[in-house]
Amino acid sequence: MSQLRRCSVKIKTVNEQLLKQTMESIAKFLATHFGNVRVTDKVGDFYARDIRGVVTGIVADSIRGFGIAVQDGKPIIVGDDYMQELTIQKFTNMFENFYTATCMQQALQAMGYQVNATLLPKMEIAVRGVRGAGYGT
Amino acid sequence: MSYKRIDIKIDEQGKVHIDTSGFSGDSCTKEAERLVALLQQAGLDVKTDKIELKAEYYAKAESGVEVKRK
């Protein structure tokens, strides 16, 4: 028996290790478009002052930076997108999808699946988990 | 099929589509629920909007039906 299930997902609380893993994936993805994207724990505002409470974030030569601050376990997206190609709204959507995908991969691995993830057009992400006799041998 | 597969797609609106294959009986439902429970433990708020049984489920059910002809 097989089924299709559609779910709505929201991030209630974040895990710092998964946050950092997520930011590495976002940096790799953005590097294909923006060049040298780096993961950082310092993100500046419009006046280049460090925004407090940032756990992890990304910067690039053409991106002033976006980061994730955590308050009571909840993620808060921070950064300044004035005159930037990547807006805070786009970054927020990207972060939510990548973080969900990272959680999915970790959960499937905990269930004994071999996992791989692929980025599809339109910012969709596919995660496949496979387990069973003979698979991958 | 000797292996089990779970395909997940996160669409551009952030909706999550979970497609299970290769399971017998209602084990696909249990496996999908186990996945959802792990995601909730990880801090995600997951609400199931819709569940559809796939055609292969119905195909199996139909093959088990005896057709009597007069």
N, CA and C atoms of all chains as a GROMACS GRO file, in nm:
protein
  621
    1MET      N    1   0.085  -0.119   0.000
    1MET     CA    2   0.000   0.000   0.000
    1MET      C    3   0.089   0.124   0.000
    2SER      N    4   0.049   0.219  -0.078
    2SER     CA    5   0.129   0.341  -0.086
    2SER      C    6   0.036   0.461  -0.082
    3GLN      N    7   0.091   0.571  -0.041
    3GLN     CA    8   0.005   0.689  -0.026
    3GLN      C    9   0.078   0.818  -0.059
    4LEU      N   10  -0.004   0.920  -0.086
    4LEU     CA   11   0.046   1.056  -0.104
    4LEU      C   12  -0.011   1.139   0.010
    5ARG      N   13   0.073   1.221   0.068
    5ARG     CA   14   0.028   1.301   0.183
    5ARG      C   15   0.078   1.444   0.161
    6ARG      N   16  -0.011   1.540   0.180
    6ARG     CA   17   0.033   1.680   0.168
    6ARG      C   18   0.025   1.747   0.305
    7CYS      N   19   0.131   1.815   0.344
    7CYS     CA   20   0.137   1.875   0.478
    7CYS      C   21   0.177   2.022   0.471
    8SER      N   22   0.131   2.097   0.570
    8SER     CA   23   0.178   2.235   0.590
    8SER      C   24   0.278   2.231   0.704
    9VAL      N   25   0.390   2.298   0.683
    9VAL     CA   26   0.498   2.292   0.783
    9VAL      C   27   0.540   2.433   0.824
   10LYS      N   28   0.553   2.454   0.954
   10LYS     CA   29   0.606   2.582   1.004
   10LYS      C   30   0.719   2.551   1.102
   11ILE      N   31   0.816   2.639   1.106
   11ILE     CA   32   0.927   2.619   1.201
   11ILE      C   33   0.886   2.680   1.335
   12LYS      N   34   0.877   2.592   1.437
   12LYS     CA   35   0.839   2.642   1.571
   12LYS      C   36   0.965   2.680   1.650
   13THR      N   37   1.057   2.584   1.657
   13THR     CA   38   1.184   2.611   1.725
   13THR      C   39   1.297   2.556   1.639
   14VAL      N   40   1.413   2.617   1.653
   14VAL     CA   41   1.526   2.572   1.569
   14VAL      C   42   1.636   2.507   1.651
   15ASN      N   43   1.707   2.419   1.583
   15ASN     CA   44   1.822   2.352   1.640
   15ASN      C   45   1.945   2.419   1.578
   16GLU      N   46   2.039   2.463   1.661
   16GLU     CA   47   2.152   2.541   1.608
   16GLU      C   48   2.239   2.464   1.510
   17GLN      N   49   2.255   2.333   1.536
   17GLN     CA   50   2.338   2.253   1.445
   17GLN      C   51   2.271   2.243   1.307
   18LEU      N   52   2.139   2.222   1.308
   18LEU     CA   53   2.067   2.214   1.180
   18LEU      C   54   2.065   2.350   1.110
   19LEU      N   55   2.061   2.456   1.191
   19LEU     CA   56   2.066   2.592   1.133
   19LEU      C   57   2.194   2.611   1.055
   20LYS      N   58   2.306   2.569   1.116
   20LYS     CA   59   2.436   2.588   1.051
   20LYS      C   60   2.448   2.502   0.925
   21GLN      N   61   2.396   2.378   0.935
   21GLN     CA   62   2.397   2.291   0.816
   21GLN      C   63   2.314   2.355   0.704
   22THR      N   64   2.199   2.410   0.743
   22THR     CA   65   2.109   2.474   0.645
   22THR      C   66   2.179   2.591   0.577
   23MET      N   67   2.250   2.671   0.657
   23MET     CA   68   2.317   2.788   0.600
   23MET      C   69   2.427   2.748   0.504
   24GLU      N   70   2.496   2.635   0.533
   24GLU     CA   71   2.599   2.585   0.440
   24GLU      C   72   2.534   2.551   0.306
   25SER      N   73   2.417   2.486   0.311
   25SER     CA   74   2.347   2.447   0.187
   25SER      C   75   2.302   2.572   0.110
   26ILE      N   76   2.251   2.671   0.182
   26ILE     CA   77   2.206   2.794   0.116
   26ILE      C   78   2.325   2.865   0.051
   27ALA      N   79   2.437   2.869   0.124
   27ALA     CA   80   2.557   2.936   0.069
   27ALA      C   81   2.601   2.869  -0.061
   28LYS      N   82   2.600   2.734  -0.062
   28LYS     CA   83   2.640   2.660  -0.184
   28LYS      C   84   2.547   2.693  -0.298
   29PHE      N   85   2.416   2.697  -0.268
   29PHE     CA   86   2.318   2.726  -0.372
   29PHE      C   87   2.335   2.869  -0.425
   30LEU      N   88   2.349   2.965  -0.334
   30LEU     CA   89   2.359   3.105  -0.376
   30LEU      C   90   2.490   3.133  -0.450
   31ALA      N   91   2.593   3.054  -0.419
   31ALA     CA   92   2.723   3.076  -0.483
   31ALA      C   93   2.714   3.058  -0.634
   32THR      N   94   2.620   2.976  -0.680
   32THR     CA   95   2.606   2.955  -0.825
   32THR      C   96   2.557   3.082  -0.894
   33HIS      N   97   2.494   3.171  -0.818
   33HIS     CA   98   2.440   3.294  -0.877
   33HIS      C   99   2.518   3.419  -0.835
   34PHE      N  100   2.559   3.422  -0.707
   34PHE     CA  101   2.620   3.544  -0.654
   34PHE      C  102   2.772   3.534  -0.637
   35GLY      N  103   2.830   3.422  -0.673
   35GLY     CA  104   2.976   3.410  -0.659
   35GLY      C  105   3.018   3.367  -0.520
   36ASN      N  106   3.109   3.443  -0.461
   36ASN     CA  107   3.173   3.402  -0.337
   36ASN      C  108   3.082   3.424  -0.214
   37VAL      N  109   2.995   3.327  -0.184
   37VAL     CA  110   2.904   3.339  -0.069
   37VAL      C  111   2.968   3.267   0.049
   38ARG      N  112   2.973   3.335   0.162
   38ARG     CA  113   3.038   3.278   0.281
   38ARG      C  114   2.940   3.268   0.397
   39VAL      N  115   2.958   3.162   0.478
   39VAL     CA  116   2.878   3.148   0.600
   39VAL      C  117   2.950   3.228   0.709
   40THR      N  118   2.874   3.300   0.788
   40THR     CA  119   2.933   3.388   0.888
   40THR      C  120   2.846   3.393   1.013
   41ASP      N  121   2.903   3.443   1.123
   41ASP     CA  122   2.817   3.468   1.240
   41ASP      C  123   2.805   3.619   1.264
   42LYS      N  124   2.851   3.697   1.166
   42LYS     CA  125   2.839   3.843   1.177
   42LYS      C  126   2.768   3.898   1.053
   43VAL      N  127   2.652   3.958   1.079
   43VAL     CA  128   2.577   4.019   0.970
   43VAL      C  129   2.553   4.165   1.005
   44GLY      N  130   2.579   4.253   0.909
   44GLY     CA  131   2.569   4.396   0.937
   44GLY      C  132   2.437   4.456   0.891
   45ASP      N  133   2.403   4.570   0.950
   45ASP     CA  134   2.284   4.644   0.905
   45ASP      C  135   2.328   4.741   0.794
   46PHE      N  136   2.240   4.833   0.756
   46PHE     CA  137   2.269   4.926   0.647
   46PHE      C  138   2.394   5.009   0.677
   47TYR      N  139   2.417   5.037   0.805
   47TYR     CA  140   2.532   5.119   0.845
   47TYR      C  141   2.655   5.032   0.877
   48ALA      N  142   2.648   4.906   0.840
   48ALA     CA  143   2.759   4.810   0.862
   48ALA      C  144   2.785   4.781   1.010
   49ARG      N  145   2.684   4.807   1.094
   49ARG     CA  146   2.698   4.771   1.236
   49ARG      C  147   2.651   4.627   1.252
   50ASP      N  148   2.722   4.550   1.335
   50ASP     CA  149   2.683   4.410   1.356
   50ASP      C  150   2.544   4.401   1.419
   51ILE      N  151   2.461   4.316   1.363
   51ILE     CA  152   2.328   4.292   1.421
   51ILE      C  153   2.346   4.192   1.533
   52ARG      N  154   2.291   4.222   1.651
   52ARG     CA  155   2.314   4.135   1.768
   52ARG      C  156   2.230   4.008   1.761
   53GLY      N  157   2.286   3.904   1.818
   53GLY     CA  158   2.211   3.780   1.835
   53GLY      C  159   2.213   3.686   1.716
   54VAL      N  160   2.295   3.718   1.614
   54VAL     CA  161   2.298   3.633   1.495
   54VAL      C  162   2.373   3.503   1.527
   55VAL      N  163   2.308   3.391   1.499
   55VAL     CA  164   2.372   3.260   1.522
   55VAL      C  165   2.452   3.221   1.398
   56THR      N  166   2.392   3.242   1.285
   56THR     CA  167   2.461   3.209   1.159
   56THR      C  168   2.396   3.291   1.046
   57GLY      N  169   2.471   3.309   0.940
   57GLY     CA  170   2.419   3.387   0.828
   57GLY      C  171   2.508   3.372   0.707
   58ILE      N  172   2.476   3.448   0.604
   58ILE     CA  173   2.558   3.444   0.483
   58ILE      C  174   2.590   3.587   0.439
   59VAL      N  175   2.708   3.601   0.380
   59VAL     CA  176   2.744   3.728   0.316
   59VAL      C  177   2.812   3.695   0.183
   60ALA      N  178   2.813   3.793   0.095
   60ALA     CA  179   2.884   3.779  -0.032
   60ALA      C  180   2.928   3.918  -0.075
   61ASP      N  181   3.009   3.923  -0.181
   61ASP     CA  182   3.054   4.056  -0.226
   61ASP      C  183   2.933   4.142  -0.265
   62SER      N  184   2.830   4.076  -0.322
   62SER     CA  185   2.713   4.152  -0.366
   62SER      C  186   2.592   4.137  -0.273
   63ILE      N  187   2.612   4.074  -0.158
   63ILE     CA  188   2.502   4.062  -0.059
   63ILE      C  189   2.557   4.115   0.073
   64ARG      N  190   2.491   4.219   0.129
   64ARG     CA  191   2.538   4.274   0.258
   64ARG      C  192   2.527   4.168   0.367
   65GLY      N  193   2.429   4.082   0.352
   65GLY     CA  194   2.420   3.972   0.448
   65GLY      C  195   2.281   3.952   0.506
   66PHE      N  196   2.249   3.827   0.529
   66PHE     CA  197   2.126   3.789   0.598
   66PHE      C  198   2.164   3.688   0.704
   67GLY      N  199   2.097   3.695   0.816
   67GLY     CA  200   2.132   3.603   0.923
   67GLY      C  201   2.010   3.555   0.997
   68ILE      N  202   2.034   3.460   1.086
   68ILE     CA  203   1.926   3.406   1.169
   68ILE      C  204   1.966   3.434   1.314
   69ALA      N  205   1.881   3.510   1.380
   69ALA     CA  206   1.896   3.528   1.525
   69ALA      C  207   1.792   3.436   1.589
   70VAL      N  208   1.818   3.393   1.710
   70VAL     CA  209   1.724   3.301   1.775
   70VAL      C  210   1.678   3.363   1.906
   71GLN      N  211   1.546   3.371   1.921
   71GLN     CA  212   1.490   3.426   2.044
   71GLN      C  213   1.385   3.328   2.096
   72ASP      N  214   1.404   3.280   2.217
   72ASP     CA  215   1.314   3.178   2.276
   72ASP      C  216   1.299   3.057   2.183
   73GLY      N  217   1.408   3.022   2.117
   73GLY     CA  218   1.406   2.905   2.028
   73GLY      C  219   1.352   2.934   1.889
   74LYS      N  220   1.292   3.051   1.870
   74LYS     CA  221   1.231   3.084   1.740
   74LYS      C  222   1.332   3.158   1.651
   75PRO      N  223   1.331   3.125   1.522
   75PRO     CA  224   1.425   3.194   1.432
   75PRO      C  225   1.372   3.332   1.391
   76ILE      N  226   1.461   3.428   1.388
   76ILE     CA  227   1.425   3.563   1.340
   76ILE      C  228   1.523   3.598   1.229
   77ILE      N  229   1.469   3.628   1.114
   77ILE     CA  230   1.555   3.658   0.998
   77ILE      C  231   1.595   3.806   1.006
   78VAL      N  232   1.724   3.831   0.998
   78VAL     CA  233   1.770   3.970   1.007
   78VAL      C  234   1.860   4.002   0.887
   79GLY      N  235   1.873   4.129   0.858
   79GLY     CA  236   1.958   4.172   0.747
   79GLY      C  237   1.899   4.296   0.684
   80ASP      N  238   1.972   4.350   0.590
   80ASP     CA  239   1.926   4.472   0.524
   80ASP      C  240   1.924   4.447   0.374
   81ASP      N  241   1.807   4.464   0.313
   81ASP     CA  242   1.798   4.430   0.170
   81ASP      C  243   1.780   4.554   0.082
   82TYR      N  244   1.811   4.671   0.137
   82TYR     CA  245   1.794   4.794   0.059
   82TYR      C  246   1.880   4.788  -0.068
   83MET      N  247   1.814   4.799  -0.182
   83MET     CA  248   1.882   4.796  -0.313
   83MET      C  249   1.956   4.665  -0.338
   84GLN      N  250   1.909   4.556  -0.280
   84GLN     CA  251   1.975   4.427  -0.300
   84GLN      C  252   1.889   4.340  -0.391
   85GLU      N  253   1.955   4.259  -0.473
   85GLU     CA  254   1.882   4.168  -0.562
   85GLU      C  255   1.809   4.062  -0.480
   86LEU      N  256   1.877   4.013  -0.376
   86LEU     CA  257   1.815   3.912  -0.289
   86LEU      C  258   1.743   3.986  -0.176
   87THR      N  259   1.610   3.975  -0.174
   87THR     CA  260   1.534   4.046  -0.071
   87THR      C  261   1.522   3.960   0.054
   88ILE      N  262   1.484   4.022   0.164
   88ILE     CA  263   1.469   3.948   0.290
   88ILE      C  264   1.354   3.847   0.277
   89GLN      N  265   1.251   3.882   0.197
   89GLN     CA  266   1.138   3.791   0.177
   89GLN      C  267   1.183   3.664   0.103
   90LYS      N  268   1.263   3.685  -0.004
   90LYS     CA  269   1.314   3.569  -0.080
   90LYS      C  270   1.405   3.484   0.009
   91PHE      N  271   1.489   3.552   0.087
   91PHE     CA  272   1.579   3.477   0.174
   91PHE      C  273   1.500   3.398   0.279
   92THR      N  274   1.395   3.459   0.332
   92THR     CA  275   1.312   3.392   0.434
   92THR      C  276   1.249   3.265   0.375
   93ASN      N  277   1.191   3.277   0.255
   93ASN     CA  278   1.130   3.158   0.190
   93ASN      C  279   1.235   3.050   0.166
   94MET      N  280   1.352   3.094   0.119
   94MET     CA  281   1.461   3.000   0.092
   94MET      C  282   1.504   2.931   0.221
   95PHE      N  283   1.519   3.010   0.329
   95PHE     CA  284   1.560   2.954   0.458
   95PHE      C  285   1.458   2.851   0.507
   96GLU      N  286   1.329   2.885   0.500
   96GLU     CA  287   1.225   2.792   0.550
   96GLU      C  288   1.227   2.660   0.472
   97ASN      N  289   1.240   2.669   0.340
   97ASN     CA  290   1.242   2.546   0.260
   97ASN      C  291   1.368   2.463   0.284
   98PHE      N  292   1.482   2.530   0.290
   98PHE     CA  293   1.608   2.457   0.313
   98PHE      C  294   1.611   2.397   0.453
   99TYR      N  295   1.560   2.469   0.552
   99TYR     CA  296   1.562   2.416   0.689
   99TYR      C  297   1.470   2.294   0.699
  100THR      N  298   1.353   2.304   0.637
  100THR     CA  299   1.260   2.190   0.637
  100THR      C  300   1.327   2.070   0.570
  101ALA      N  301   1.395   2.094   0.458
  101ALA     CA  302   1.462   1.984   0.386
  101ALA      C  303   1.572   1.922   0.473
  102THR      N  304   1.645   2.005   0.547
  102THR     CA  305   1.751   1.953   0.634
  102THR      C  306   1.690   1.865   0.743
  103CYS      N  307   1.578   1.910   0.802
  103CYS     CA  308   1.509   1.830   0.905
  103CYS      C  309   1.460   1.697   0.846
  104MET      N  310   1.405   1.703   0.723
  104MET     CA  311   1.355   1.582   0.657
  104MET      C  312   1.468   1.480   0.640
  105GLN      N  313   1.583   1.530   0.593
  105GLN     CA  314   1.697   1.440   0.569
  105GLN      C  315   1.742   1.375   0.700
  106GLN      N  316   1.747   1.455   0.806
  106GLN     CA  317   1.792   1.402   0.933
  106GLN      C  318   1.692   1.297   0.986
  107ALA      N  319   1.563   1.326   0.972
  107ALA     CA  320   1.460   1.233   1.021
  107ALA      C  321   1.465   1.101   0.942
  108LEU      N  322   1.478   1.111   0.809
  108LEU     CA  323   1.484   0.988   0.727
  108LEU      C  324   1.608   0.905   0.761
  109GLN      N  325   1.719   0.973   0.783
  109GLN     CA  326   1.841   0.899   0.821
  109GLN      C  327   1.820   0.828   0.955
  110ALA      N  328   1.753   0.895   1.049
  110ALA     CA  329   1.726   0.834   1.180
  110ALA      C  330   1.634   0.712   1.165
  111MET      N  331   1.553   0.710   1.058
  111MET     CA  332   1.462   0.597   1.033
  111MET      C  333   1.531   0.487   0.952
  112GLY      N  334   1.659   0.504   0.920
  112GLY     CA  335   1.735   0.400   0.852
  112GLY      C  336   1.737   0.410   0.701
  113TYR      N  337   1.700   0.526   0.648
  113TYR     CA  338   1.698   0.542   0.501
  113TYR      C  339   1.830   0.601   0.451
  114GLN      N  340   1.865   0.563   0.329
  114GLN     CA  341   1.974   0.632   0.258
  114GLN      C  342   1.909   0.752   0.191
  115VAL      N  343   1.968   0.867   0.208
  115VAL     CA  344   1.899   0.990   0.170
  115VAL      C  345   1.979   1.070   0.069
  116ASN      N  346   1.909   1.129  -0.027
  116ASN     CA  347   1.974   1.233  -0.108
  116ASN      C  348   1.872   1.342  -0.138
  117ALA      N  349   1.926   1.463  -0.158
  117ALA     CA  350   1.839   1.579  -0.182
  117ALA      C  351   1.881   1.647  -0.311
  118THR      N  352   1.782   1.699  -0.383
  118THR     CA  353   1.808   1.766  -0.510
  118THR      C  354   1.730   1.897  -0.513
  119LEU      N  355   1.794   1.999  -0.562
  119LEU     CA  356   1.724   2.125  -0.579
  119LEU      C  357   1.660   2.127  -0.717
  120LEU      N  358   1.529   2.153  -0.720
  120LEU     CA  359   1.454   2.155  -0.846
  120LEU      C  360   1.434   2.300  -0.890
  121PRO      N  361   1.387   2.322  -1.014
  121PRO     CA  362   1.358   2.459  -1.056
  121PRO      C  363   1.253   2.523  -0.964
  122LYS      N  364   1.243   2.651  -0.965
  122LYS     CA  365   1.146   2.729  -0.885
  122LYS      C  366   1.166   2.711  -0.736
  123MET      N  367   1.288   2.685  -0.694
  123MET     CA  368   1.318   2.673  -0.551
  123MET      C  369   1.245   2.559  -0.481
  124GLU      N  370   1.212   2.455  -0.556
  124GLU     CA  371   1.154   2.337  -0.492
  124GLU      C  372   1.268   2.242  -0.456
  125ILE      N  373   1.247   2.165  -0.350
  125ILE     CA  374   1.352   2.072  -0.307
  125ILE      C  375   1.294   1.931  -0.300
  126ALA      N  376   1.365   1.836  -0.359
  126ALA     CA  377   1.322   1.695  -0.353
  126ALA      C  378   1.417   1.621  -0.260
  127VAL      N  379   1.359   1.542  -0.169
  127VAL     CA  380   1.439   1.458  -0.079
  127VAL      C  381   1.392   1.315  -0.099
  128ARG      N  382   1.484   1.224  -0.125
  128ARG     CA  383   1.446   1.082  -0.144
  128ARG      C  384   1.515   0.997  -0.039
  129GLY      N  385   1.436   0.911   0.025
  129GLY     CA  386   1.492   0.815   0.119
  129GLY      C  387   1.458   0.675   0.073
  130VAL      N  388   1.558   0.587   0.070
  130VAL     CA  389   1.536   0.450   0.025
  130VAL      C  390   1.598   0.353   0.125
  131ARG      N  391   1.529   0.247   0.157
  131ARG     CA  392   1.589   0.142   0.240
  131ARG      C  393   1.530   0.008   0.200
  132GLY      N  394   1.604  -0.097   0.231
  132GLY     CA  395   1.552  -0.230   0.203
  132GLY      C  396   1.658  -0.319   0.145
  133ALA      N  397   1.623  -0.446   0.135
  133ALA     CA  398   1.719  -0.549   0.094
  133ALA      C  399   1.778  -0.516  -0.043
  134GLY      N  400   1.909  -0.519  -0.048
  134GLY     CA  401   1.977  -0.508  -0.178
  134GLY      C  402   1.995  -0.368  -0.229
  135TYR      N  403   1.931  -0.268  -0.165
  135TYR     CA  404   1.943  -0.134  -0.220
  135TYR      C  405   2.081  -0.077  -0.192
  136GLY      N  406   2.145  -0.026  -0.297
  136GLY     CA  407   2.273   0.042  -0.282
  136GLY      C  408   2.392  -0.053  -0.270
  137THR      N  409   2.369  -0.184  -0.290
  137THR     CA  410   2.482  -0.277  -0.281
  137THR      C  411   2.530  -0.314  -0.421
  138MET      N  412   0.861  -0.540  -0.518
  138MET     CA  413   0.964  -0.443  -0.481
  138MET      C  414   1.019  -0.480  -0.343
  139SER      N  415   1.151  -0.496  -0.330
  139SER     CA  416   1.206  -0.539  -0.203
  139SER      C  417   1.252  -0.422  -0.117
  140TYR      N  418   1.246  -0.302  -0.173
  140TYR     CA  419   1.286  -0.187  -0.092
  140TYR      C  420   1.174  -0.084  -0.082
  141LYS      N  421   1.189  -0.003   0.019
  141LYS     CA  422   1.086   0.097   0.048
  141LYS      C  423   1.140   0.236   0.019
  142ARG      N  424   1.052   0.320  -0.030
  142ARG     CA  425   1.098   0.453  -0.072
  142ARG      C  426   1.005   0.562  -0.020
  143ILE      N  427   1.064   0.669   0.025
  143ILE     CA  428   0.985   0.788   0.062
  143ILE      C  429   1.040   0.905  -0.018
  144ASP      N  430   0.954   0.962  -0.103
  144ASP     CA  431   0.992   1.080  -0.181
  144ASP      C  432   0.920   1.201  -0.124
  145ILE      N  433   0.998   1.303  -0.098
  145ILE     CA  434   0.941   1.425  -0.040
  145ILE      C  435   0.971   1.541  -0.134
  146LYS      N  436   0.869   1.620  -0.160
  146LYS     CA  437   0.895   1.743  -0.237
  146LYS      C  438   0.847   1.862  -0.153
  147ILE      N  439   0.936   1.959  -0.139
  147ILE     CA  440   0.897   2.084  -0.072
  147ILE      C  441   0.876   2.184  -0.184
  148ASP      N  442   0.752   2.230  -0.201
  148ASP     CA  443   0.725   2.316  -0.317
  148ASP      C  444   0.757   2.462  -0.285
  149GLU      N  445   0.740   2.548  -0.385
  149GLU     CA  446   0.783   2.688  -0.365
  149GLU      C  447   0.700   2.761  -0.260
  150GLN      N  448   0.579   2.710  -0.232
  150GLN     CA  449   0.499   2.771  -0.123
  150GLN      C  450   0.533   2.711   0.014
  151GLY      N  451   0.626   2.617   0.015
  151GLY     CA  452   0.665   2.555   0.142
  151GLY      C  453   0.578   2.436   0.180
  152LYS      N  454   0.484   2.397   0.092
  152LYS     CA  455   0.402   2.278   0.120
  152LYS      C  456   0.489   2.154   0.100
  153VAL      N  457   0.464   2.054   0.184
  153VAL     CA  458   0.544   1.932   0.178
  153VAL      C  459   0.458   1.818   0.124
  154HIS      N  460   0.506   1.751   0.020
  154HIS     CA  461   0.435   1.639  -0.041
  154HIS      C  462   0.516   1.512  -0.010
  155ILE      N  463   0.453   1.418   0.058
  155ILE     CA  464   0.524   1.294   0.094
  155ILE      C  465   0.461   1.179   0.015
  156ASP      N  466   0.544   1.107  -0.058
  156ASP     CA  467   0.498   0.998  -0.145
  156ASP      C  468   0.570   0.870  -0.101
  157THR      N  469   0.495   0.773  -0.048
  157THR     CA  470   0.558   0.649  -0.002
  157THR      C  471   0.532   0.538  -0.103
  158SER      N  472   0.628   0.453  -0.126
  158SER     CA  473   0.607   0.337  -0.213
  158SER      C  474   0.680   0.214  -0.161
  159GLY      N  475   0.624   0.098  -0.196
  159GLY     CA  476   0.688  -0.029  -0.162
  159GLY      C  477   0.649  -0.084  -0.026
  160PHE      N  478   0.548  -0.027   0.037
  160PHE     CA  479   0.506  -0.075   0.169
  160PHE      C  480   0.388  -0.171   0.156
  161SER      N  481   0.374  -0.258   0.256
  161SER     CA  482   0.260  -0.348   0.251
  161SER      C  483   0.161  -0.312   0.363
  162GLY      N  484   0.035  -0.340   0.338
  162GLY     CA  485  -0.069  -0.309   0.437
  162GLY      C  486  -0.072  -0.160   0.468
  163ASP      N  487  -0.096  -0.131   0.596
  163ASP     CA  488  -0.102   0.011   0.631
  163ASP      C  489   0.033   0.060   0.685
  164SER      N  490   0.140  -0.015   0.654
  164SER     CA  491   0.272   0.026   0.706
  164SER      C  492   0.317   0.159   0.647
  165CYS      N  493   0.265   0.196   0.528
  165CYS     CA  494   0.303   0.326   0.470
  165CYS      C  495   0.250   0.439   0.557
  166THR      N  496   0.129   0.420   0.609
  166THR     CA  497   0.070   0.523   0.696
  166THR      C  498   0.151   0.535   0.824
  167LYS      N  499   0.187   0.418   0.881
  167LYS     CA  500   0.265   0.420   1.005
  167LYS      C  501   0.401   0.487   0.982
  168GLU      N  502   0.462   0.456   0.867
  168GLU     CA  503   0.595   0.513   0.837
  168GLU      C  504   0.585   0.664   0.817
  169ALA      N  505   0.482   0.708   0.746
  169ALA     CA  506   0.465   0.854   0.725
  169ALA      C  507   0.438   0.923   0.858
  170GLU      N  508   0.363   0.856   0.946
  170GLU     CA  509   0.334   0.917   1.077
  170GLU      C  510   0.459   0.921   1.165
  171ARG      N  511   0.544   0.819   1.150
  171ARG     CA  512   0.670   0.818   1.225
  171ARG      C  513   0.758   0.936   1.180
  172LEU      N  514   0.760   0.957   1.049
  172LEU     CA  515   0.837   1.069   0.994
  172LEU      C  516   0.785   1.202   1.049
  173VAL      N  517   0.653   1.218   1.045
  173VAL     CA  518   0.591   1.342   1.095
  173VAL      C  519   0.625   1.362   1.243
  174ALA      N  520   0.621   1.254   1.321
  174ALA     CA  521   0.651   1.264   1.465
  174ALA      C  522   0.796   1.309   1.487
  175LEU      N  523   0.888   1.256   1.406
  175LEU     CA  524   1.029   1.297   1.420
  175LEU      C  525   1.048   1.445   1.383
  176LEU      N  526   0.973   1.488   1.283
  176LEU     CA  527   0.983   1.629   1.242
  176LEU      C  528   0.929   1.720   1.352
  177GLN      N  529   0.821   1.675   1.417
  177GLN     CA  530   0.766   1.754   1.528
  177GLN      C  531   0.864   1.761   1.645
  178GLN      N  532   0.930   1.647   1.670
  178GLN     CA  533   1.034   1.646   1.775
  178GLN      C  534   1.146   1.743   1.743
  179ALA      N  535   1.174   1.759   1.612
  179ALA     CA  536   1.283   1.848   1.569
  179ALA      C  537   1.241   1.995   1.572
  180GLY      N  538   1.117   2.022   1.611
  180GLY     CA  539   1.073   2.161   1.626
  180GLY      C  540   0.988   2.214   1.511
  181LEU      N  541   0.946   2.124   1.421
  181LEU     CA  542   0.859   2.170   1.313
  181LEU      C  543   0.713   2.146   1.351
  182ASP      N  544   0.629   2.238   1.311
  182ASP     CA  545   0.485   2.223   1.332
  182ASP      C  546   0.429   2.166   1.201
  183VAL      N  547   0.391   2.039   1.202
  183VAL     CA  548   0.349   1.971   1.079
  183VAL      C  549   0.199   1.938   1.087
  184LYS      N  550   0.124   1.989   0.989
  184LYS     CA  551  -0.020   1.957   0.985
  184LYS      C  552  -0.049   1.886   0.853
  185THR      N  553  -0.116   1.771   0.862
  185THR     CA  554  -0.150   1.697   0.740
  185THR      C  555  -0.276   1.757   0.680
  186ASP      N  556  -0.266   1.803   0.554
  186ASP     CA  557  -0.382   1.863   0.487
  186ASP      C  558  -0.464   1.758   0.412
  187LYS      N  559  -0.395   1.659   0.356
  187LYS     CA  560  -0.464   1.565   0.267
  187LYS      C  561  -0.386   1.433   0.258
  188ILE      N  562  -0.459   1.321   0.256
  188ILE     CA  563  -0.394   1.191   0.233
  188ILE      C  564  -0.469   1.121   0.119
  189GLU      N  565  -0.396   1.073   0.022
  189GLU     CA  566  -0.457   0.998  -0.090
  189GLU      C  567  -0.390   0.863  -0.100
  190LEU      N  568  -0.470   0.757  -0.114
  190LEU     CA  569  -0.412   0.625  -0.140
  190LEU      C  570  -0.382   0.617  -0.289
  191LYS      N  571  -0.267   0.560  -0.324
  191LYS     CA  572  -0.226   0.558  -0.464
  191LYS      C  573  -0.293   0.444  -0.541
  192ALA      N  574  -0.290   0.457  -0.674
  192ALA     CA  575  -0.356   0.360  -0.762
  192ALA      C  576  -0.309   0.218  -0.736
  193GLU      N  577  -0.181   0.201  -0.700
  193GLU     CA  578  -0.129   0.064  -0.680
  193GLU      C  579  -0.200  -0.005  -0.564
  194TYR      N  580  -0.249   0.076  -0.468
  194TYR     CA  581  -0.324   0.018  -0.356
  194TYR      C  582  -0.456  -0.039  -0.410
  195TYR      N  583  -0.525   0.040  -0.492
  195TYR     CA  584  -0.654  -0.005  -0.545
  195TYR      C  585  -0.635  -0.123  -0.640
  196ALA      N  586  -0.525  -0.120  -0.717
  196ALA     CA  587  -0.498  -0.230  -0.810
  196ALA      C  588  -0.488  -0.362  -0.734
  197LYS      N  589  -0.421  -0.360  -0.619
  197LYS     CA  590  -0.407  -0.480  -0.538
  197LYS      C  591  -0.541  -0.525  -0.486
  198ALA      N  592  -0.621  -0.427  -0.441
  198ALA     CA  593  -0.753  -0.460  -0.386
  198ALA      C  594  -0.840  -0.524  -0.493
  199GLU      N  595  -0.837  -0.467  -0.616
  199GLU     CA  596  -0.920  -0.521  -0.724
  199GLU      C  597  -0.879  -0.662  -0.762
  200SER      N  598  -0.748  -0.688  -0.762
  200SER     CA  599  -0.701  -0.820  -0.805
  200SER      C  600  -0.747  -0.929  -0.708
  201GLY      N  601  -0.783  -0.890  -0.587
  201GLY     CA  602  -0.828  -0.988  -0.488
  201GLY      C  603  -0.977  -1.017  -0.496
  202VAL      N  604  -1.048  -0.947  -0.583
  202VAL     CA  605  -1.194  -0.965  -0.591
  202VAL      C  606  -1.227  -1.079  -0.685
  203GLU      N  607  -1.310  -1.169  -0.638
  203GLU     CA  608  -1.352  -1.280  -0.724
  203GLU      C  609  -1.470  -1.237  -0.810
  204VAL      N  610  -1.464  -1.265  -0.938
  204VAL     CA  611  -1.575  -1.229  -1.026
  204VAL      C  612  -1.650  -1.357  -1.061
  205LYS      N  613  -1.777  -1.364  -1.023
  205LYS     CA  614  -1.856  -1.483  -1.052
  205LYS      C  615  -1.940  -1.461  -1.176
  206ARG      N  616  -1.934  -1.556  -1.267
  206ARG     CA  617  -2.014  -1.544  -1.389
  206ARG      C  618  -2.123  -1.649  -1.388
  207LYS      N  619  -2.241  -1.612  -1.433
  207LYS     CA  620  -2.352  -1.708  -1.438
  207LYS      C  621  -2.355  -1.775  -1.575
   0.00000   0.00000   0.00000
